[in-house]
């Protein structure tokens, strides 16, 4: 095997080799790194990594990415280590998306970068936290838009990560709501790779939320609609396999990243079951409602005591930024565990060791 010489490493020959491989191997529908629309702030290209590989590394090493390990997916503060968190959800989305991209000969690096960054803006306590921040914010709140704010404004002490336009677009448009992953219009990503993450997110959360609900004793396998199970499979791995296989085979005919009608119908039936019969269950919803009250109470405190809020920030917000904007940025950044500890600090009485010792010895203040 011939290794690069020191002289070749000094130039950009390794990166250009990757770009040439993309041109030779990827589909015509793929977004090649050399054709990227670039970054908001132009940079000197890396000597070895393509622009999308570079974006993957920037997201992976960001503070927001590390915080995902302690943010809720569905079950709040689970004691069972096998329940998903926002981080493990992100990794499952990335794995599914990469498989689809590889099967369709699309750009795996771009796909992985979008998948890694798609949920960076999620709040503590899942979508319950998102609802509270939407109430507080003067402009509303959505985790996809806030993910973009994280990578463009908040990371690196207010400098942002300066990601490529394609990655930012994919992050911005990954969310589907109740419309379905293949709904068209301006909400669709500009790249096929962005479309992949959009549908991979759906495949991942439907299946792992079902898996976690069964593991948590909230539902049993027999409670699931039987039609989708007969078509997709009873096991978690079977359903993902059949969905991914269908996406890879159907997308070229559809001209977009999409499932066939039968598989899409079964997938939507499972998703409706989650929204109608799992997420509202008292075992889940009671904890969600408690977390919303916790966030509202902290928000009220900081709005009345802004100096306390500013004392906790790692860097000073921009001059003239509204207080509520600063508050939303701060609360959205919290992990579940940190938010609970902060609530205890603010509202739960505590006593110093000296005072406790004095009381136990019969002394008075």
N, C-alpha and C positions, 0 to 999 in steps of 0.2 A: 504493500500500500504506500502510495506517495503522499507524504504530508506536506502542507504548505511551507514554503521557505519563509524566513524572517522578513525578507523583502516583500513577498506577496501579502503577508499579514499586515504590513504597513499601509497597503492601499485597500481598495474596496473590492478586491477580486472575489473574496468569499461570498459577500452579499450578492454580487452580480451573478455568481454561479447559482445561488438560490433563485434569483429572479429569472434566470434563463431556464431553470428547471420548471418553474411555474408556467412560463410561456410554452414550454414543450409538452407538459403533462396535464395541465388543468383544462377544464371545459371552456368553451367560448363564453359561457355564461358566468364564469368565475370572475371575481374582482382580483386582478393581479396587483401585487404590491407596487410594482413600478408605475402602475396607472392610478395610484391613489391620488385623491384630490388634495392631499397634503394636510398640514396643520395650521392652526390659527397663527402661530408664530413659527416661521420657517426655521429649520435646524439642519446642521450638517448631518448627512446620513451616517449611520453606524457602519463600521468597516465589515462587520460580520452579520448583523441581524437585519432582516427586512423591516420596513416601518411597522408592519403588523406584529412581528415578533417582538419588537421593541415595546409596543403598546401592551402586549401580554405581560412583559416583565414589569412595566410601570404599575399596572393594576395589581399584580401579584404582590409587589413589595409596598403597596400603599397601606396606610393606617386603616382606612375604611374597610379594606378587604379583610384585614386581621380581625376587626370587630365583628364580622359576620358570624364568627364561631359562637358568639354569645347573644345572638338575636333570634327571636322566635320564628319558626316556620308556621306551625299550627299549635302545638302543645307548649304552653308557657312554663318556663323553668322546669323542664322534665327531670325526674330523678332517674329515669331509665336512659342510659347512655346511648341506646340505639335509636331513639327518636331523632328525626331530622332537625337540624338547625338551618338558619339561612345560609351558612357556609356549605354544609353538606348538600343542601338543595342546589347551590350554585355549581358544585363539582359534578353532581348528577346531570344537570343541564348541559354542562360542558362536555361530558362523556357522550351523551346522546347526540348532541349537536355535531361533535367531531365525527361520529360514526356516519351520520347522514351526509356531512360534507365530503367525507372520503368516498362514500358510495356514489355520490354524484359528481366527483372530481371537481369540487369547488375548493375554495381557499380555506384550509383547515386553520391556519394561523389567524386569519381575520375572524373566523367563526369562534375560535377559542377566546380571542380577546373580547369580543362582544359578550360571550357567555360569562366570562369572569367578571365583567363590569356591570352586568345588567341589573343587579340588585344592590349595588353599593349605597343607594339612597334610601334603603328601607329603614323604617323606624324601629325602636324597641317595641316588643309586644305585637309584632305582625301588623295585620291590617287594622286592628283596633287602634294601635298607635297612630296609624296613618289618618284615621278618621278624626282623632283629636287634633292633630296638627293642621288638618284642613279647617277645623273650626277656629283655631287660633290665628292662622295666617290670614293676612289681608288679601292675598292673591290665590288662596286655595293651596292644596298640597296633593301631589301625586308622586309616588316613589320613583317612577321612571324619570320624570322631570327633575326630581331631586338627585337622582343618580347622575344626571348630566351636570347638575350644579356641583356635585362632589368632585367630578373629574375635571371640570373647567375652572372652578373658582376656589373650592374649599381645601382641597388637598395641598400638601407642601406649603403650609402656612399662608394660604391665600393665593398661591401662584397657579394652582391646578397642575394637571399632568400633561397638558398640551398633546392630547391624543389626536389621531387622524380623524378626519371628517367622517369616514366610513364607520369607524368604531363608535363615535359619538352618536351618529344617526341610528345605528343598531341598538344601542342602549336606550335611546330616547323612544324608540318605537317597538320595543319588545313586548309591551303590555297589551293584553287583548280585552280585558274586562269580560263581559258576557257575550261579546260579538263573534268570537271564533278566530282562530289563528289565521285563517285564509281570507278574512274580510279585506276587501280592497280599499282603494282610495288613498288619500294623503297620509293615512296612518301606516301604510306599508313601508318597510325599509327600502332604501335605494339600492341595496345589494341583495343577491340571493342568499348570501351568508347571514345577513340580518334576518331574512325570512326564516332561515333554518333555526336560529336561536328563538325566534318568536314561537315556532311550533314545538321545539324541543322543550321549552319552558312548560308548555301545556302537557306534553307527554310525561315529563318528570313529575310535576306536582300532582296531577290526577292520580298517578300510580303510587307515589310514595305517601300521599296523604291518606289514601285507602289503606296502605300497608301499616302506617302509624296508627290509624283509627282502629284497625283490627288488633294490633299489638297492645294498644291501650285499653282494649275491652269496650270501646265505645260502640262498635258494631261487630257483627260476625260475618263471615264470608257469605252465609246464606241470606243476609240482608241485602246484598248487592243485586241490582237488576240482572236477571239471568240471561237476557238476550245478549248484551255485550260480553258476558263471560263466555257464552258458547262460541261467539265469534272470535274473541281476543284471547281467551284463556283464563283459567282461574288463578294461576300463579302470577305474581308481580313480574317476574322475568319474562314469562310468556307474553303478557300483554305488551310490555315494552318492545319485545322482539317483533311482534306482529305489527305494531304501529310503525316502528322504524322501517321495517321491510316494505310496508305499504307506501310510506312516504317516498322512499328511494325509487320504487317502481312506478308510482303514479305521477310524481312531480314532472318528469320530462314531457309526459303527455299533456299535463295541465298547463305547462309554461310558467309555472310558479311552484313554490314549495307548498304542497298540499296533500291531504289524504284523499283516497277514493271515497265516493259517497257513502258506501256501507260502513267503512271503518270510521269515517268522520261522524256518522250518525251514532255509532256505538260509543265513540269517545265523548260526544256531547251528552249522551245519556248518563254516562258515568260522572261527568262534570256536574250536570244538573243534580244528580243524587248527592254529591258532596255539598253543594250549596243549599239544597233543600233538607237533607236528612242527616248531615254530619256536622258541618260548621255551626248550625244553630243549637246543637245538643247542649244541655245544661253542663255536662262534664267539661265542655270546651268553652261555652259562652260565658259561664259565670266567672271564669278566670279572666276572660277578655274584658268583661265589664269592670272588674276590679282594677285591671291595669289602666283602663281609660280614666277611671276616677283618680287614680294615682297621678297620671300625667296632667290631668286638668288642674289638680290641686297644686302641683309643682309649677305649672305655667302661671297660675294666678299669683303664686308667691313671687316669682321672678318679675312679673309685670309690675308688682307693687314694690319690689326691692331690686331694681336694675343693677345697683352697684354690686350686689351679691352675684348676679349673673356674670357681669364683666370680670369680676375677680376670678372666675373659674375658667375663663377662655384661655386657650393656649396662645392665641395671637389677637391683636386688636382688630376689630371689624373695620371696614372702610368708613371713612369720614362721611357722616350724614346718613348712614344706613339705618332704616327704621328699627326700633327696638324689637318689634314682633318678628322681623326678618332674622335678626340675630338670635332671638329666642328659639325660633323654629329650627334654625341650623344647629343650635346646641342640643335641643331635645332629640332631634332626629339622629344625631351622632351617638346617642347613648346606647349601650347594650342593656339587655334586660337586667342583668345582675347589677350593673352600675346604677341604673335608674332606681332599683329597689333600695340599694345602699344610700343613694342620695336622698330618697324620700325619708328613710329612717333618720338620716342626719338632720334633715330640715324639720321633721314633725314628731319624731318619737323621743320622748324625754330620756335623758341619760345623765349619769352622775359621775363626777370625777372619782378616781380611786381614793384620793385623800378624804373626800367627803364621806364615801362609803365606809372607810376604815374608822373615821371619827364616829359615825353613827353606831357602828358595831361595838365600839368600846364605851358607849354611853356618853360620849362627849357631845356638846352642842356647839353650834357655830358661834 
